[in-house]
């Protein structure tokens, strides 16, 4: 996700925390709500699948995570809902 932001926005982030803080600031600047409902669809010790819906816009998506030695990371299997 960090590399997607860099490619799309020309911005680079040193870590996920910086990316999350910047994303939250972008939501706040546009007046959009960053409130999200997240449900765990499945979970094992090495993988998890979540379903998220942004409360204000209704935009949704499936988030697929995999466990690494450094923590959890998003995978390419994550995708937005078809509209």
PyMOL Python script that loads the backbone (N, CA, C, O; Angstrom):
from pymol import cmd

cmd.read_pdbstr("""\
ATOM      1  N   UNK A   1       0.816  -1.183   0.000  1.00  0.00           N
ATOM      2  CA  UNK A   1       0.000   0.000   0.000  1.00  0.00           C
ATOM      3  C   UNK A   1       0.866   1.257   0.000  1.00  0.00           C
ATOM      4  O   UNK A   1       0.537   2.246  -0.654  1.00  0.00           O
ATOM      5  N   UNK A   2       1.964   1.212   0.730  1.00  0.00           N
ATOM      6  CA  UNK A   2       2.877   2.358   0.761  1.00  0.00           C
ATOM      7  C   UNK A   2       3.394   2.644  -0.641  1.00  0.00           C
ATOM      8  O   UNK A   2       3.477   3.804  -1.042  1.00  0.00           O
ATOM      9  N   UNK A   3       3.746   1.594  -1.397  1.00  0.00           N
ATOM     10  CA  UNK A   3       4.254   1.805  -2.756  1.00  0.00           C
ATOM     11  C   UNK A   3       3.156   2.319  -3.682  1.00  0.00           C
ATOM     12  O   UNK A   3       3.444   3.079  -4.606  1.00  0.00           O
ATOM     13  N   UNK A   4       1.883   1.914  -3.452  1.00  0.00           N
ATOM     14  CA  UNK A   4       0.773   2.429  -4.253  1.00  0.00           C
ATOM     15  C   UNK A   4       0.601   3.927  -4.035  1.00  0.00           C
ATOM     16  O   UNK A   4       0.380   4.666  -4.994  1.00  0.00           O
ATOM     17  N   UNK A   5       0.699   4.384  -2.794  1.00  0.00           N
ATOM     18  CA  UNK A   5       0.615   5.813  -2.513  1.00  0.00           C
ATOM     19  C   UNK A   5       1.754   6.556  -3.212  1.00  0.00           C
ATOM     20  O   UNK A   5       1.544   7.616  -3.802  1.00  0.00           O
ATOM     21  N   UNK A   6       2.936   6.002  -3.143  1.00  0.00           N
ATOM     22  CA  UNK A   6       4.085   6.653  -3.774  1.00  0.00           C
ATOM     23  C   UNK A   6       3.872   6.780  -5.278  1.00  0.00           C
ATOM     24  O   UNK A   6       4.150   7.829  -5.859  1.00  0.00           O
ATOM     25  N   UNK A   7       3.383   5.725  -5.905  1.00  0.00           N
ATOM     26  CA  UNK A   7       3.162   5.743  -7.350  1.00  0.00           C
ATOM     27  C   UNK A   7       2.018   6.682  -7.731  1.00  0.00           C
ATOM     28  O   UNK A   7       2.109   7.387  -8.736  1.00  0.00           O
ATOM     29  N   UNK A   8       0.952   6.697  -6.947  1.00  0.00           N
ATOM     30  CA  UNK A   8      -0.226   7.486  -7.270  1.00  0.00           C
ATOM     31  C   UNK A   8      -0.073   8.955  -6.900  1.00  0.00           C
ATOM     32  O   UNK A   8      -0.405   9.835  -7.694  1.00  0.00           O
ATOM     33  N   UNK A   9       0.427   9.220  -5.699  1.00  0.00           N
ATOM     34  CA  UNK A   9       0.498  10.585  -5.186  1.00  0.00           C
ATOM     35  C   UNK A   9       1.885  11.207  -5.288  1.00  0.00           C
ATOM     36  O   UNK A   9       2.043  12.410  -5.084  1.00  0.00           O
ATOM     37  N   UNK A  10       2.875  10.403  -5.597  1.00  0.00           N
ATOM     38  CA  UNK A  10       4.233  10.918  -5.608  1.00  0.00           C
ATOM     39  C   UNK A  10       4.753  11.157  -4.203  1.00  0.00           C
ATOM     40  O   UNK A  10       5.744  11.863  -4.015  1.00  0.00           O
ATOM     41  N   UNK A  11       4.090  10.573  -3.215  1.00  0.00           N
ATOM     42  CA  UNK A  11       4.482  10.725  -1.818  1.00  0.00           C
ATOM     43  C   UNK A  11       5.108   9.434  -1.336  1.00  0.00           C
ATOM     44  O   UNK A  11       4.702   8.347  -1.744  1.00  0.00           O
ATOM     45  N   UNK A  12       6.085   9.554  -0.478  1.00  0.00           N
ATOM     46  CA  UNK A  12       6.657   8.351   0.114  1.00  0.00           C
ATOM     47  C   UNK A  12       6.492   8.434   1.629  1.00  0.00           C
ATOM     48  O   UNK A  12       6.542   9.515   2.218  1.00  0.00           O
ATOM     49  N   UNK A  13       6.297   7.290   2.235  1.00  0.00           N
ATOM     50  CA  UNK A  13       6.112   7.205   3.672  1.00  0.00           C
ATOM     51  C   UNK A  13       7.149   6.241   4.229  1.00  0.00           C
ATOM     52  O   UNK A  13       7.389   5.183   3.647  1.00  0.00           O
ATOM     53  N   UNK A  14       7.758   6.593   5.338  1.00  0.00           N
ATOM     54  CA  UNK A  14       8.768   5.705   5.915  1.00  0.00           C
ATOM     55  C   UNK A  14       8.173   4.450   6.551  1.00  0.00           C
ATOM     56  O   UNK A  14       8.862   3.443   6.714  1.00  0.00           O
ATOM     57  N   UNK A  15       6.876   4.517   6.915  1.00  0.00           N
ATOM     58  CA  UNK A  15       6.257   3.379   7.597  1.00  0.00           C
ATOM     59  C   UNK A  15       4.736   3.478   7.522  1.00  0.00           C
ATOM     60  O   UNK A  15       4.191   4.489   7.080  1.00  0.00           O
ATOM     61  N   UNK A  16       4.068   2.429   7.954  1.00  0.00           N
ATOM     62  CA  UNK A  16       2.601   2.386   7.909  1.00  0.00           C
ATOM     63  C   UNK A  16       1.968   3.452   8.807  1.00  0.00           C
ATOM     64  O   UNK A  16       0.934   4.022   8.458  1.00  0.00           O
ATOM     65  N   UNK A  17       2.580   3.720   9.950  1.00  0.00           N
ATOM     66  CA  UNK A  17       2.017   4.705  10.861  1.00  0.00           C
ATOM     67  C   UNK A  17       1.927   6.073  10.193  1.00  0.00           C
ATOM     68  O   UNK A  17       0.931   6.777  10.354  1.00  0.00           O
ATOM     69  N   UNK A  18       2.957   6.453   9.448  1.00  0.00           N
ATOM     70  CA  UNK A  18       2.953   7.734   8.734  1.00  0.00           C
ATOM     71  C   UNK A  18       1.887   7.747   7.649  1.00  0.00           C
ATOM     72  O   UNK A  18       1.202   8.752   7.456  1.00  0.00           O
ATOM     73  N   UNK A  19       1.745   6.634   6.944  1.00  0.00           N
ATOM     74  CA  UNK A  19       0.742   6.534   5.896  1.00  0.00           C
ATOM     75  C   UNK A  19      -0.662   6.657   6.490  1.00  0.00           C
ATOM     76  O   UNK A  19      -1.509   7.349   5.926  1.00  0.00           O
ATOM     77  N   UNK A  20      -0.916   6.000   7.611  1.00  0.00           N
ATOM     78  CA  UNK A  20      -2.230   6.051   8.248  1.00  0.00           C
ATOM     79  C   UNK A  20      -2.531   7.468   8.734  1.00  0.00           C
ATOM     80  O   UNK A  20      -3.647   7.956   8.553  1.00  0.00           O
ATOM     81  N   UNK A  21      -1.565   8.125   9.339  1.00  0.00           N
ATOM     82  CA  UNK A  21      -1.767   9.495   9.817  1.00  0.00           C
ATOM     83  C   UNK A  21      -2.059  10.444   8.660  1.00  0.00           C
ATOM     84  O   UNK A  21      -2.921  11.315   8.777  1.00  0.00           O
ATOM     85  N   UNK A  22      -1.354  10.284   7.550  1.00  0.00           N
ATOM     86  CA  UNK A  22      -1.573  11.132   6.378  1.00  0.00           C
ATOM     87  C   UNK A  22      -2.939  10.871   5.765  1.00  0.00           C
ATOM     88  O   UNK A  22      -3.634  11.810   5.376  1.00  0.00           O
ATOM     89  N   UNK A  23      -3.327   9.610   5.674  1.00  0.00           N
ATOM     90  CA  UNK A  23      -4.640   9.262   5.134  1.00  0.00           C
ATOM     91  C   UNK A  23      -5.745   9.853   6.007  1.00  0.00           C
ATOM     92  O   UNK A  23      -6.715  10.398   5.482  1.00  0.00           O
ATOM     93  N   UNK A  24      -5.616   9.756   7.313  1.00  0.00           N
ATOM     94  CA  UNK A  24      -6.610  10.323   8.225  1.00  0.00           C
ATOM     95  C   UNK A  24      -6.699  11.836   8.046  1.00  0.00           C
ATOM     96  O   UNK A  24      -7.790  12.404   8.089  1.00  0.00           O
ATOM     97  N   UNK A  25      -5.564  12.484   7.848  1.00  0.00           N
ATOM     98  CA  UNK A  25      -5.554  13.938   7.637  1.00  0.00           C
ATOM     99  C   UNK A  25      -6.244  14.303   6.324  1.00  0.00           C
ATOM    100  O   UNK A  25      -6.927  15.324   6.247  1.00  0.00           O
ATOM    101  N   UNK A  26      -6.069  13.472   5.284  1.00  0.00           N
ATOM    102  CA  UNK A  26      -6.739  13.735   4.006  1.00  0.00           C
ATOM    103  C   UNK A  26      -8.251  13.619   4.171  1.00  0.00           C
ATOM    104  O   UNK A  26      -8.992  14.451   3.648  1.00  0.00           O
ATOM    105  N   UNK A  27      -8.716  12.608   4.886  1.00  0.00           N
ATOM    106  CA  UNK A  27     -10.157  12.484   5.144  1.00  0.00           C
ATOM    107  C   UNK A  27     -10.661  13.718   5.884  1.00  0.00           C
ATOM    108  O   UNK A  27     -11.682  14.296   5.510  1.00  0.00           O
ATOM    109  N   UNK A  28      -9.952  14.118   6.922  1.00  0.00           N
ATOM    110  CA  UNK A  28     -10.379  15.264   7.720  1.00  0.00           C
ATOM    111  C   UNK A  28     -10.400  16.546   6.885  1.00  0.00           C
ATOM    112  O   UNK A  28     -11.309  17.362   7.037  1.00  0.00           O
ATOM    113  N   UNK A  29      -9.415  16.733   6.009  1.00  0.00           N
ATOM    114  CA  UNK A  29      -9.325  17.942   5.191  1.00  0.00           C
ATOM    115  C   UNK A  29     -10.491  18.066   4.217  1.00  0.00           C
ATOM    116  O   UNK A  29     -10.904  19.178   3.887  1.00  0.00           O
ATOM    117  N   UNK A  30     -11.016  16.957   3.761  1.00  0.00           N
ATOM    118  CA  UNK A  30     -12.131  16.992   2.812  1.00  0.00           C
ATOM    119  C   UNK A  30     -13.487  16.948   3.514  1.00  0.00           C
ATOM    120  O   UNK A  30     -14.530  17.039   2.866  1.00  0.00           O
ATOM    121  N   UNK A  31     -13.468  16.810   4.820  1.00  0.00           N
ATOM    122  CA  UNK A  31     -14.711  16.734   5.570  1.00  0.00           C
ATOM    123  C   UNK A  31     -15.342  15.354   5.539  1.00  0.00           C
ATOM    124  O   UNK A  31     -16.429  15.159   6.083  1.00  0.00           O
ATOM    125  N   UNK A  32     -14.675  14.393   4.909  1.00  0.00           N
ATOM    126  CA  UNK A  32     -15.202  13.028   4.835  1.00  0.00           C
ATOM    127  C   UNK A  32     -14.948  12.308   6.150  1.00  0.00           C
ATOM    128  O   UNK A  32     -13.956  12.558   6.834  1.00  0.00           O
ATOM    129  N   UNK A  33     -15.841  11.433   6.479  1.00  0.00           N
ATOM    130  CA  UNK A  33     -15.689  10.651   7.703  1.00  0.00           C
ATOM    131  C   UNK A  33     -14.729   9.492   7.458  1.00  0.00           C
ATOM    132  O   UNK A  33     -14.807   8.819   6.430  1.00  0.00           O
ATOM    133  N   UNK A  34     -13.844   9.268   8.385  1.00  0.00           N
ATOM    134  CA  UNK A  34     -12.933   8.133   8.314  1.00  0.00           C
ATOM    135  C   UNK A  34     -13.450   6.980   9.171  1.00  0.00           C
ATOM    136  O   UNK A  34     -12.760   5.976   9.348  1.00  0.00           O
ATOM    137  N   UNK A  35     -14.673   7.126   9.707  1.00  0.00           N
ATOM    138  CA  UNK A  35     -15.261   6.062  10.524  1.00  0.00           C
ATOM    139  C   UNK A  35     -15.483   4.828   9.664  1.00  0.00           C
ATOM    140  O   UNK A  35     -16.004   4.918   8.553  1.00  0.00           O
ATOM    141  N   UNK A  36     -15.091   3.698  10.178  1.00  0.00           N
ATOM    142  CA  UNK A  36     -15.186   2.459   9.407  1.00  0.00           C
ATOM    143  C   UNK A  36     -15.690   1.330  10.296  1.00  0.00           C
ATOM    144  O   UNK A  36     -15.357   1.253  11.479  1.00  0.00           O
ATOM    145  N   UNK A  37     -16.495   0.461   9.707  1.00  0.00           N
ATOM    146  CA  UNK A  37     -16.964  -0.745  10.378  1.00  0.00           C
ATOM    147  C   UNK A  37     -16.146  -1.902   9.824  1.00  0.00           C
ATOM    148  O   UNK A  37     -16.095  -2.098   8.610  1.00  0.00           O
ATOM    149  N   UNK A  38     -15.511  -2.665  10.694  1.00  0.00           N
ATOM    150  CA  UNK A  38     -14.661  -3.778  10.256  1.00  0.00           C
ATOM    151  C   UNK A  38     -15.158  -5.067  10.895  1.00  0.00           C
ATOM    152  O   UNK A  38     -15.338  -5.148  12.111  1.00  0.00           O
ATOM    153  N   UNK A  39     -15.376  -6.068  10.056  1.00  0.00           N
ATOM    154  CA  UNK A  39     -15.797  -7.381  10.539  1.00  0.00           C
ATOM    155  C   UNK A  39     -14.748  -8.417  10.142  1.00  0.00           C
ATOM    156  O   UNK A  39     -14.240  -8.391   9.021  1.00  0.00           O
ATOM    157  N   UNK A  40     -14.427  -9.319  11.051  1.00  0.00           N
ATOM    158  CA  UNK A  40     -13.496 -10.408  10.756  1.00  0.00           C
ATOM    159  C   UNK A  40     -14.276 -11.497  10.024  1.00  0.00           C
ATOM    160  O   UNK A  40     -15.239 -12.046  10.559  1.00  0.00           O
ATOM    161  N   UNK A  41     -13.853 -11.805   8.797  1.00  0.00           N
ATOM    162  CA  UNK A  41     -14.510 -12.845   8.001  1.00  0.00           C
ATOM    163  C   UNK A  41     -13.902 -14.213   8.312  1.00  0.00           C
ATOM    164  O   UNK A  41     -14.616 -15.204   8.466  1.00  0.00           O
ATOM    165  N   UNK A  42     -12.567 -14.248   8.402  1.00  0.00           N
ATOM    166  CA  UNK A  42     -11.857 -15.482   8.758  1.00  0.00           C
ATOM    167  C   UNK A  42     -10.522 -15.101   9.372  1.00  0.00           C
ATOM    168  O   UNK A  42      -9.984 -14.023   9.118  1.00  0.00           O
ATOM    169  N   UNK A  43      -9.997 -16.016  10.190  1.00  0.00           N
ATOM    170  CA  UNK A  43      -8.735 -15.725  10.878  1.00  0.00           C
ATOM    171  C   UNK A  43      -8.042 -17.025  11.265  1.00  0.00           C
ATOM    172  O   UNK A  43      -8.647 -17.926  11.845  1.00  0.00           O
ATOM    173  N   UNK A  44      -6.763 -17.097  10.932  1.00  0.00           N
ATOM    174  CA  UNK A  44      -5.902 -18.176  11.400  1.00  0.00           C
ATOM    175  C   UNK A  44      -4.665 -17.519  11.989  1.00  0.00           C
ATOM    176  O   UNK A  44      -4.576 -16.292  12.037  1.00  0.00           O
ATOM    177  N   UNK A  45      -3.721 -18.318  12.432  1.00  0.00           N
ATOM    178  CA  UNK A  45      -2.483 -17.759  12.984  1.00  0.00           C
ATOM    179  C   UNK A  45      -1.652 -17.043  11.924  1.00  0.00           C
ATOM    180  O   UNK A  45      -0.838 -16.181  12.256  1.00  0.00           O
ATOM    181  N   UNK A  46      -1.851 -17.392  10.637  1.00  0.00           N
ATOM    182  CA  UNK A  46      -1.015 -16.818   9.585  1.00  0.00           C
ATOM    183  C   UNK A  46      -1.747 -15.925   8.596  1.00  0.00           C
ATOM    184  O   UNK A  46      -1.100 -15.209   7.831  1.00  0.00           O
ATOM    185  N   UNK A  47      -3.092 -15.945   8.587  1.00  0.00           N
ATOM    186  CA  UNK A  47      -3.856 -15.130   7.639  1.00  0.00           C
ATOM    187  C   UNK A  47      -5.151 -14.634   8.274  1.00  0.00           C
ATOM    188  O   UNK A  47      -5.699 -15.264   9.178  1.00  0.00           O
ATOM    189  N   UNK A  48      -5.622 -13.504   7.787  1.00  0.00           N
ATOM    190  CA  UNK A  48      -6.922 -12.985   8.226  1.00  0.00           C
ATOM    191  C   UNK A  48      -7.578 -12.281   7.048  1.00  0.00           C
ATOM    192  O   UNK A  48      -6.905 -11.674   6.215  1.00  0.00           O
ATOM    193  N   UNK A  49      -8.900 -12.373   6.991  1.00  0.00           N
ATOM    194  CA  UNK A  49      -9.668 -11.646   5.983  1.00  0.00           C
ATOM    195  C   UNK A  49     -10.703 -10.817   6.719  1.00  0.00           C
ATOM    196  O   UNK A  49     -11.465 -11.331   7.538  1.00  0.00           O
ATOM    197  N   UNK A  50     -10.720  -9.524   6.414  1.00  0.00           N
ATOM    198  CA  UNK A  50     -11.633  -8.583   7.044  1.00  0.00           C
ATOM    199  C   UNK A  50     -12.548  -7.992   5.974  1.00  0.00           C
ATOM    200  O   UNK A  50     -12.185  -7.960   4.798  1.00  0.00           O
ATOM    201  N   UNK A  51     -13.729  -7.526   6.374  1.00  0.00           N
ATOM    202  CA  UNK A  51     -14.610  -6.796   5.475  1.00  0.00           C
ATOM    203  C   UNK A  51     -14.832  -5.441   6.110  1.00  0.00           C
ATOM    204  O   UNK A  51     -15.282  -5.355   7.252  1.00  0.00           O
ATOM    205  N   UNK A  52     -14.517  -4.365   5.372  1.00  0.00           N
ATOM    206  CA  UNK A  52     -14.644  -3.028   5.927  1.00  0.00           C
ATOM    207  C   UNK A  52     -15.634  -2.205   5.114  1.00  0.00           C
ATOM    208  O   UNK A  52     -15.736  -2.341   3.895  1.00  0.00           O
ATOM    209  N   UNK A  53     -16.361  -1.345   5.826  1.00  0.00           N
ATOM    210  CA  UNK A  53     -17.293  -0.419   5.189  1.00  0.00           C
ATOM    211  C   UNK A  53     -17.095   0.953   5.813  1.00  0.00           C
ATOM    212  O   UNK A  53     -17.181   1.105   7.032  1.00  0.00           O
ATOM    213  N   UNK A  54     -16.824   1.969   4.965  1.00  0.00           N
ATOM    214  CA  UNK A  54     -16.745   3.341   5.460  1.00  0.00           C
ATOM    215  C   UNK A  54     -18.163   3.811   5.730  1.00  0.00           C
ATOM    216  O   UNK A  54     -19.013   3.775   4.840  1.00  0.00           O
ATOM    217  N   UNK A  55     -18.422   4.252   6.955  1.00  0.00           N
ATOM    218  CA  UNK A  55     -19.764   4.589   7.405  1.00  0.00           C
ATOM    219  C   UNK A  55     -20.370   5.721   6.563  1.00  0.00           C
ATOM    220  O   UNK A  55     -21.513   5.611   6.118  1.00  0.00           O
ATOM    221  N   UNK A  56     -19.643   6.770   6.349  1.00  0.00           N
ATOM    222  CA  UNK A  56     -20.182   7.938   5.654  1.00  0.00           C
ATOM    223  C   UNK A  56     -20.491   7.714   4.188  1.00  0.00           C
ATOM    224  O   UNK A  56     -21.511   8.195   3.694  1.00  0.00           O
ATOM    225  N   UNK A  57     -19.634   6.995   3.482  1.00  0.00           N
ATOM    226  CA  UNK A  57     -19.788   6.853   2.033  1.00  0.00           C
ATOM    227  C   UNK A  57     -20.387   5.522   1.606  1.00  0.00           C
ATOM    228  O   UNK A  57     -20.920   5.400   0.504  1.00  0.00           O
ATOM    229  N   UNK A  58     -20.298   4.526   2.479  1.00  0.00           N
ATOM    230  CA  UNK A  58     -20.762   3.195   2.114  1.00  0.00           C
ATOM    231  C   UNK A  58     -19.759   2.411   1.289  1.00  0.00           C
ATOM    232  O   UNK A  58     -20.019   1.263   0.931  1.00  0.00           O
ATOM    233  N   UNK A  59     -18.606   3.017   0.980  1.00  0.00           N
ATOM    234  CA  UNK A  59     -17.564   2.295   0.242  1.00  0.00           C
ATOM    235  C   UNK A  59     -17.093   1.124   1.091  1.00  0.00           C
ATOM    236  O   UNK A  59     -16.993   1.222   2.314  1.00  0.00           O
ATOM    237  N   UNK A  60     -16.804   0.015   0.419  1.00  0.00           N
ATOM    238  CA  UNK A  60     -16.440  -1.169   1.176  1.00  0.00           C
ATOM    239  C   UNK A  60     -15.341  -1.955   0.475  1.00  0.00           C
ATOM    240  O   UNK A  60     -14.977  -1.658  -0.663  1.00  0.00           O
ATOM    241  N   UNK A  61     -14.826  -2.946   1.158  1.00  0.00           N
ATOM    242  CA  UNK A  61     -13.788  -3.775   0.573  1.00  0.00           C
ATOM    243  C   UNK A  61     -13.395  -4.928   1.467  1.00  0.00           C
ATOM    244  O   UNK A  61     -13.684  -4.953   2.663  1.00  0.00           O
ATOM    245  N   UNK A  62     -12.734  -5.871   0.851  1.00  0.00           N
ATOM    246  CA  UNK A  62     -12.191  -7.020   1.557  1.00  0.00           C
ATOM    247  C   UNK A  62     -10.704  -6.761   1.780  1.00  0.00           C
ATOM    248  O   UNK A  62      -9.982  -6.389   0.856  1.00  0.00           O
ATOM    249  N   UNK A  63     -10.265  -6.961   3.001  1.00  0.00           N
ATOM    250  CA  UNK A  63      -8.867  -6.742   3.358  1.00  0.00           C
ATOM    251  C   UNK A  63      -8.271  -8.096   3.713  1.00  0.00           C
ATOM    252  O   UNK A  63      -8.731  -8.763   4.639  1.00  0.00           O
ATOM    253  N   UNK A  64      -7.253  -8.494   2.977  1.00  0.00           N
ATOM    254  CA  UNK A  64      -6.591  -9.766   3.258  1.00  0.00           C
ATOM    255  C   UNK A  64      -5.229  -9.464   3.858  1.00  0.00           C
ATOM    256  O   UNK A  64      -4.445  -8.706   3.287  1.00  0.00           O
ATOM    257  N   UNK A  65      -4.954 -10.053   5.001  1.00  0.00           N
ATOM    258  CA  UNK A  65      -3.702  -9.839   5.719  1.00  0.00           C
ATOM    259  C   UNK A  65      -2.953 -11.158   5.854  1.00  0.00           C
ATOM    260  O   UNK A  65      -3.557 -12.225   5.960  1.00  0.00           O
ATOM    261  N   UNK A  66      -1.648 -11.064   5.846  1.00  0.00           N
ATOM    262  CA  UNK A  66      -0.825 -12.237   6.115  1.00  0.00           C
ATOM    263  C   UNK A  66       0.199 -11.877   7.190  1.00  0.00           C
ATOM    264  O   UNK A  66       0.675 -10.744   7.257  1.00  0.00           O
ATOM    265  N   UNK A  67       0.520 -12.833   8.008  1.00  0.00           N
ATOM    266  CA  UNK A  67       1.442 -12.620   9.114  1.00  0.00           C
ATOM    267  C   UNK A  67       2.882 -12.786   8.641  1.00  0.00           C
ATOM    268  O   UNK A  67       3.200 -13.694   7.874  1.00  0.00           O
ATOM    269  N   UNK A  68       3.744 -11.889   9.116  1.00  0.00           N
ATOM    270  CA  UNK A  68       5.181 -11.982   8.851  1.00  0.00           C
ATOM    271  C   UNK A  68       5.904 -11.904  10.188  1.00  0.00           C
ATOM    272  O   UNK A  68       5.271 -11.750  11.233  1.00  0.00           O
ATOM    273  N   UNK A  69       7.197 -12.008  10.157  1.00  0.00           N
ATOM    274  CA  UNK A  69       7.976 -11.871  11.394  1.00  0.00           C
ATOM    275  C   UNK A  69       7.840 -10.475  12.000  1.00  0.00           C
ATOM    276  O   UNK A  69       8.009 -10.296  13.206  1.00  0.00           O
ATOM    277  N   UNK A  70       7.529  -9.476  11.146  1.00  0.00           N
ATOM    278  CA  UNK A  70       7.418  -8.096  11.609  1.00  0.00           C
ATOM    279  C   UNK A  70       5.992  -7.679  11.952  1.00  0.00           C
ATOM    280  O   UNK A  70       5.779  -6.565  12.430  1.00  0.00           O
ATOM    281  N   UNK A  71       5.013  -8.549  11.719  1.00  0.00           N
ATOM    282  CA  UNK A  71       3.615  -8.209  11.989  1.00  0.00           C
ATOM    283  C   UNK A  71       2.738  -8.576  10.804  1.00  0.00           C
ATOM    284  O   UNK A  71       3.106  -9.432  10.000  1.00  0.00           O
ATOM    285  N   UNK A  72       1.598  -7.944  10.689  1.00  0.00           N
ATOM    286  CA  UNK A  72       0.632  -8.230   9.630  1.00  0.00           C
ATOM    287  C   UNK A  72       0.817  -7.265   8.469  1.00  0.00           C
ATOM    288  O   UNK A  72       1.089  -6.082   8.677  1.00  0.00           O
ATOM    289  N   UNK A  73       0.669  -7.773   7.232  1.00  0.00           N
ATOM    290  CA  UNK A  73       0.749  -6.918   6.049  1.00  0.00           C
ATOM    291  C   UNK A  73      -0.454  -7.185   5.143  1.00  0.00           C
ATOM    292  O   UNK A  73      -0.997  -8.290   5.123  1.00  0.00           O
ATOM    293  N   UNK A  74      -0.859  -6.161   4.396  1.00  0.00           N
ATOM    294  CA  UNK A  74      -1.912  -6.301   3.387  1.00  0.00           C
ATOM    295  C   UNK A  74      -1.372  -7.084   2.210  1.00  0.00           C
ATOM    296  O   UNK A  74      -0.197  -6.960   1.866  1.00  0.00           O
ATOM    297  N   UNK A  75      -2.218  -7.887   1.591  1.00  0.00           N
ATOM    298  CA  UNK A  75      -1.783  -8.631   0.412  1.00  0.00           C
ATOM    299  C   UNK A  75      -2.508  -8.127  -0.831  1.00  0.00           C
ATOM    300  O   UNK A  75      -3.435  -7.323  -0.741  1.00  0.00           O
ATOM    301  N   UNK A  76      -2.075  -8.607  -1.978  1.00  0.00           N
ATOM    302  CA  UNK A  76      -2.691  -8.237  -3.246  1.00  0.00           C
ATOM    303  C   UNK A  76      -4.106  -8.792  -3.373  1.00  0.00           C
ATOM    304  O   UNK A  76      -4.833  -8.405  -4.288  1.00  0.00           O
ATOM    305  N   UNK A  77      -4.504  -9.671  -2.497  1.00  0.00           N
ATOM    306  CA  UNK A  77      -5.858 -10.216  -2.529  1.00  0.00           C
ATOM    307  C   UNK A  77      -6.889  -9.254  -1.967  1.00  0.00           C
ATOM    308  O   UNK A  77      -8.088  -9.510  -2.071  1.00  0.00           O
ATOM    309  N   UNK A  78      -6.448  -8.150  -1.372  1.00  0.00           N
ATOM    310  CA  UNK A  78      -7.354  -7.125  -0.859  1.00  0.00           C
ATOM    311  C   UNK A  78      -7.968  -6.398  -2.053  1.00  0.00           C
ATOM    312  O   UNK A  78      -7.282  -6.117  -3.036  1.00  0.00           O
ATOM    313  N   UNK A  79      -9.269  -6.094  -1.963  1.00  0.00           N
ATOM    314  CA  UNK A  79      -9.920  -5.405  -3.072  1.00  0.00           C
ATOM    315  C   UNK A  79     -11.174  -4.676  -2.610  1.00  0.00           C
ATOM    316  O   UNK A  79     -11.785  -5.026  -1.600  1.00  0.00           O
ATOM    317  N   UNK A  80     -11.539  -3.658  -3.373  1.00  0.00           N
ATOM    318  CA  UNK A  80     -12.756  -2.910  -3.091  1.00  0.00           C
ATOM    319  C   UNK A  80     -13.976  -3.675  -3.595  1.00  0.00           C
ATOM    320  O   UNK A  80     -13.863  -4.599  -4.401  1.00  0.00           O
ATOM    321  N   UNK A  81     -15.142  -3.267  -3.101  1.00  0.00           N
ATOM    322  CA  UNK A  81     -16.400  -3.871  -3.539  1.00  0.00           C
ATOM    323  C   UNK A  81     -16.729  -3.404  -4.955  1.00  0.00           C
ATOM    324  O   UNK A  81     -16.416  -2.273  -5.327  1.00  0.00           O
ATOM    325  N   UNK A  82     -17.348  -4.257  -5.726  1.00  0.00           N
ATOM    326  CA  UNK A  82     -17.795  -3.883  -7.065  1.00  0.00           C
ATOM    327  C   UNK A  82     -18.961  -2.916  -6.923  1.00  0.00           C
ATOM    328  O   UNK A  82     -19.824  -3.085  -6.062  1.00  0.00           O
ATOM    329  N   UNK A  83     -18.974  -1.929  -7.758  1.00  0.00           N
ATOM    330  CA  UNK A  83     -20.066  -0.931  -7.722  1.00  0.00           C
ATOM    331  C   UNK A  83     -20.708  -0.850  -9.067  1.00  0.00           C
ATOM    332  O   UNK A  83     -21.646  -0.076  -9.258  1.00  0.00           O
TER     333      UNK A  83
END
""", "prot")
cmd.dss("prot")
cmd.show_as("cartoon", "prot")
cmd.util.cbc("prot")
cmd.orient("prot")
